[in-house]
Amino acid sequence: MKVNKWTKGLAAAGVVSLASAAQAGDANETVMTAVSSTTLSGYVSVSALWNPGTGNAAVPGQPFRGGTALAQDSFAADVFSLSVSKPQDESEWAAGYNTQLWFAETSGAGTAPGLSIGGAIQLKNANIDLRLPVGNGIDLKVGIFDAIIGYESSDYNANPNYTRNYGWFLEPTTHEGVLASYAVNDLLSVSAGIANSYNPTVGGVANPAESQKAYMASAALTAPDSAGFLAGGSLYVGVVDGINAAGGGTTGDTTSIYVGATLPTPIEGLAVGIGWDYRMENGPNSSGTGVAGATSGAWASALAGYLSYDVTEKIAAHYRIDWAKGTDNTFGVDANGTEDKLLSNTITVDYKAWENVISRLEVRWDHSLDAQYRYGVADRNDIAIIGNFIYQF
């Protein structure tokens, strides 16, 4: 420790000791080291949505707007996301942490992705990352963390499109528990975990048997450099099964299976992807959709295909085709006693005009494939035109 002349003078006068000065210096250095490795990041997402025509029925893909008249044909401050984190270093006993808060416009705007801690405030992540020096290193994530399955993320800035696919509605979004991850080699990594419940809930599920939890596992396979143009492509499979707290503490069991892949192509700038979700409900009082009134044995499946192409250095185009089928009211569109059958096409153009800003225009067409009207008094179609700006810091 370096001791300045003033400290030496105080020590000579007997006011302080060099030992105490050294301890204070070491403490300050420890604090400064911890602070210097901490990162502050986040984003602000704002948007404008226009649904041509009349009628304000619920629109799939707009989970944070709902189906009210206020939600349609309006401007919205989607979310302010704030993250404070410290990544792990390369040491054998590395440790880090990650926290993420969502501040939404209304209490209904951010309820899906995280754990509510005050209406419009969501605790999306709050976990400690620990490494155990076993084999190649086991990484433990303890606390609140994002779900391990799904092609698309809850975060607005992590997806090629503004709206979500149908499969997003079938997946859990946040868990509270522990997740262990292990890289077998450069090609294969696996993970497994246990959580309080299948879906977001603070402190576990109301009135469950103490052994009722949710369990999860996944595996990711990455194509090696020797795979030619497929190098870097990935195949991902995951499953989550356990008690579902939807509806206020049920004893039902929910199982979700996910398979997804992202592949480069021989065409420079063009990438393709695919994601498949299947969800099944079992047990007494189980909720087929997380919506009151659904029955035990409810199920749903969704399949989405993706194309992304870098037109220029500043312009990227993204296309998604999305199909879904499920038991009555799965997607919260309508309850008519028949299966939900939906198809959507989404085109998004991203123009990088400003540094750190995602600016995109999206057109989405949803179509009901069954005989029932879905999006208004007498309409089986919904068209949404959306402008979205996201500033990342």
N, C-alpha and C positions, 0 to 999 in steps of 0.2 A: 504494500500500500504506500502511496506517496503521501508524505506529511508536509504541509506548507509551513512557512516560517511562523505564521501567527499561531498555529497549533503547537509548534515547538515551544514558542514563548509561553503559552498557557501551561504547557506541561512543566516547564522549568519553574514556573511560579506555583506549581502545585494545584492549579485550578482543574486541570484534566489530566488523565493519564494517557500515555501513548497506547496502552492496551485498549481502553475504551474508545479512543479515537479510531484505532484499527478496526474494532468491531463495528462502529458506526459506518466507517468507510466501506467495509465489506457488505453491510446490509444495504447501503445505498447502491453499491455496484450490482448486488443481486436484484434489487428492484428495477434498476435501469435496464439490466439485461433482459428481465422478463417483459418490461414494457416495450423495449425496442423490437422484440420478436412478435409482438402482438399486432395484428392487422385489423383495420377498420374498413369495412366495405359494405356495399349495398346497392340499391337501385330504387328509382321512382318510376312507376308505370301509370300513364294516363291514356285515356282512349275516348273515342266517340263512336257510338253505334247507331246505325240507322236500319230499321226494318221497313222496307217499302210496303205500302198498303196499310190496312188497319188490323186490329186485333193484337193482343198482348199475351198470348199463351206462352208457357215456358219454352225457352229455346235451348235445345241441347248444345253443349259447348260453351254456355255462358254460366258457369257454376257460381260466379260471384255477383251476378246481376239479378238472378232469379227470374220470375215471370211476371212481375208487376208492370203496370203502365209506366211507372217512374223509371224502370230499368231499361225500357226500350226507347229508341229515338232520343238519346240523351248523351251528355258528356259524363265522364266518370274519372275520379282519381282512384285507380284500381287498388294500389297498395304502395306503401313506403316500407321497404325491407331494409333492416339494419342488422349487420353481422359484425360481431367481434370475435376474433379467433386467433389461435396460435397453432400453427402446424407442427407436426412432429419433426424432429431432426433425424439424422441418420444413425444415432446411437442405438445400442441394443435395448436399453431401458428408456426409450423415448416416451415423452408425454406431451400432450397438447389438449386443446379444447376448442369447442365451437358453439357459439350462441347465435341465434337468429330470431329477431322479433318482426312481426308483421303488424303494421298500423294501417287499418282499413278505414274506408269512408263511413261505413255503418256496421252495426253488429252482425248483420247478415252477409256482409261483403267478404269476410275472411274466415268464416266458421269452418269451412271444409278442410283446409290444409293442416291446421295445427291445433294446439290445445288452448282454449279460450282462458285468458287470465284477466279479462275485463271487457267483455262485449266485443268491441272492434279491435282489441289488441290480442294477437295470437302469438303464443310461444311455439315457434316452428321447430327450433333446434336448441338443445341445451345439453351437450354431452361432453364427456372427458374421453380423450383418445389415449390409450395405453398400449405399449408394445411389450410383448413377452419374448425373450430371446430363446424361442423354441424352433428348431429347424431354420426356415427362412424368415422367421419372425411372425408371431400371431398378433394381429392388431385387434384390440378390444375397443368398442364404442359403447360407453355406459351412460345412460340418461335418455333424453328424448332425441330421436333421430328420424330422418325421412324413411319411408317405406322402401324396401329393396326391390320391388317389382314395378314394371311399367316402362313403356317406351317414352312417355312424356312426363315432365316434371310439374310440380305445383308452381314453381317459380316461373314468372312470366318471361324472364330473359333467357331461359334455358331451353326453349322450344323453337322450332322453325316457324310455327304458326301461333297466332294470338289465341284462338280458341283451342279447347282440348278435344281429344278424340273421344269416342264413346267408351273405349276401354278405360279411360281415366276415371269414369264414374263407377266402374266395377272394382276398383282397387282401393286398398287402404292408403292413407297418405302419410300418417305419422304414427310412430310407436314409442312407448316408454318401457325401456328394458335394457338388455345387453345384446350386442351383436359382435361375433368373432369372425374375423376374415383372415384368410391365409392364401398366399401366392405359392402354389405348388411349384411352378416354374414360370418362364416367360409366356407360356401359352395358356395356362390354366390357373384360375383362382376360384376359391370357394368361400362361402360364408354360411353361418348358422346363428340363430338367435332365439331369444325368448322375450316376450313382452306381456304387459298387463292385459292387453286385449288386441283384437284384430284391428279395430279402428281407433281414432284419437279419443282418449278419455283421461282425465286427470286422476291419478291415484288409484287406478284400477276400476273394476266394474262393480256396480252396486249389487250387494247381496249374492255374490257367486260363491260356490264352494272354493275353499282356499287353494285348491289345486288347479282351478280353471285358469288357464293362461292361453296365450297365442304363441305358436311356434313357426319358425320360418327358416328357409334354406335356399341357396342359390348357387349357380355355377356359371362362370364366364369363360369362353374359349376364344382366343385371339389368333388369327391366321398369321403364320410366320412370314418373314421376308421372302422366303423361298416360294411363297404362294403366288408370286407374280403380281398382277394388278389387284389381286384380292388381299394382298398383304395389309395388315391392319384392320381387316374386317373382323367383326365379332358376332358370336352367337351367345345368347344369354337365356337361361331358364331359371325360374324361381317359383316357389310355392309358399303361401302363408295360410295357416290353419289355426283356428281357435275361437274362443268366446267373442261374441260380437255385442258391444254395449249399446248398439243403436236402439232407440226407443226407450232408453232409461233403465238399463240394467236387465237385459234378458239373459236367458241361459242357453240361447241358441248358439250353434256352431257355424262358422263361415269358412269355406275353403276357396282360395283363389289360386289359379295356375296361370303362369305367364311364360310365353316364349317370344323372344324378339331377336332380330338380326339387323346389323347395319353393314352394308357392303359397298366398297368403292367399285368403280367400273373402268373399262378401258378408255372411256371418254373423259378427258381432263375436265375437272370441275363438276362432274356428275356423280352423285351418290344415291343409293337406294336403301330403303329400310322397310321392315315389316314388323308388326306387333300383333300378337294374339292373346286375348284374355278370356278366361272362363271362370265363372263364380257360381258356387252352389251353397244353398242354405240347408241346414239340418237342425233337428232338435226342437223341443217345445218352445213356443213363443219366438221362434227365430224370425228375423225380418228379412225378406227377400231382397230388399233394396236399401235398407236403412230408412224406409218410409213406413210409417204406421199403417197397418192394414194389410201388409203383404203376408203371405202364408208360408208355413214351413215347406221346404222342398222347392222353393223358388230358385230359378237358375237364369243365367244370362251369358251370352258369348259375344265377343266383338273382335273384328279383324280390320286392321288398318294397313295401308300401303303408302309409302312415302317416296317422293322424288325431290331432290334438291340439286340446283344447278347454279353455279357462279357464272352469270352472264358476262360481267366485267368485274374489275376490282371493287367497284362500288355497288353493283347491283346483283342481287341474288333472288332467285325465284324458287318457291316451294309449293309442291302440290301434294295433297293428301286425299285419298279415297277411303271411306270409312263405312263399314257395314256392321250392324248389330241386330241381335235378336234376343228376346228374353220374355219371361213371364210378365203378366199384366202389371203395368205401372213401374216397371224396372227403372226407366229413365225419367220418371216423374212427369211425363208428358200428358198422359191421359189414363184413366181407369175405365176400361170398357169391356172387361171380361175376356179379352183376346190377347194373344202374344204381341208384344211390341216388335215391330220390324222396321228398321230405319236404315237409310242410306244417306251419306253426305259427301259432297265434293267441296274441297277448300283450296283456294289459290291465294298465295301470299307473296307479295313483292317487297323486298327489303332494300332500301336505298341508304347507303352510308354517306350522308351529307355532312354530318357533324361528328367530331371525335367523341368517343364514349357514348354515342347515342344510337339506339336502334330505332329506326323510323320505318314503319311498314303500313301497307294498305292490304286489306284482306277482303275477299268475297267468299261467302260460304252459302251453300244451298243444301238444306236438309229436306228429305222427302220421306213420307210415310209409305211403307211398302204393304201395309195391310189395308183393309177396307174402311178403316175408321179415319175420320178427320183428326188432325193433330195440332195444328198451329193457329187455329182460329175457329170461328163459327162454322165455316164450311171450306176449309182449305187443308190440303195434305202436304203443302210445301211451305217452307220458310226460307227467305233470303235475307242475309245479314251482310251489311257493308260496314267495315270497321277500319278506323284509323287509329294507330297506336304509336306512342312515343315512349321510349324507356331510356332514362339517363342512368348510367352505371358509374359507380365510383369505388 
